[in-house]
Amino acid sequence: MWYFSWILGLGLACAFSILNAMWLELSETDGKVRPDRRPER
């Protein structure tokens, strides 16, 4: 049953990397106004 733990670990590593990338994208744009997305007055 070594394959079960291997697949489980691989799945958790992939999930962690996806969540980490999503968090990075969110934190880069948090509180910043992009030059092409200025608020309308």
Rosetta blueprint (number, residue, H / E / L):
1 M L
2 W H
3 Y H
4 F H
5 S H
6 W H
7 I H
8 L H
9 G H
10 L H
11 G H
12 L H
13 A H
14 C H
15 A H
16 F H
17 S H
18 I H
19 L H
20 N H
21 A H
22 M H
23 W H
24 L H
25 E H
26 L H
27 S H
28 E H
29 T L
30 D L
31 G L
32 K L
33 V L
34 R L
35 P L
36 D L
37 R L
38 R L
39 P L
40 E L
41 R L
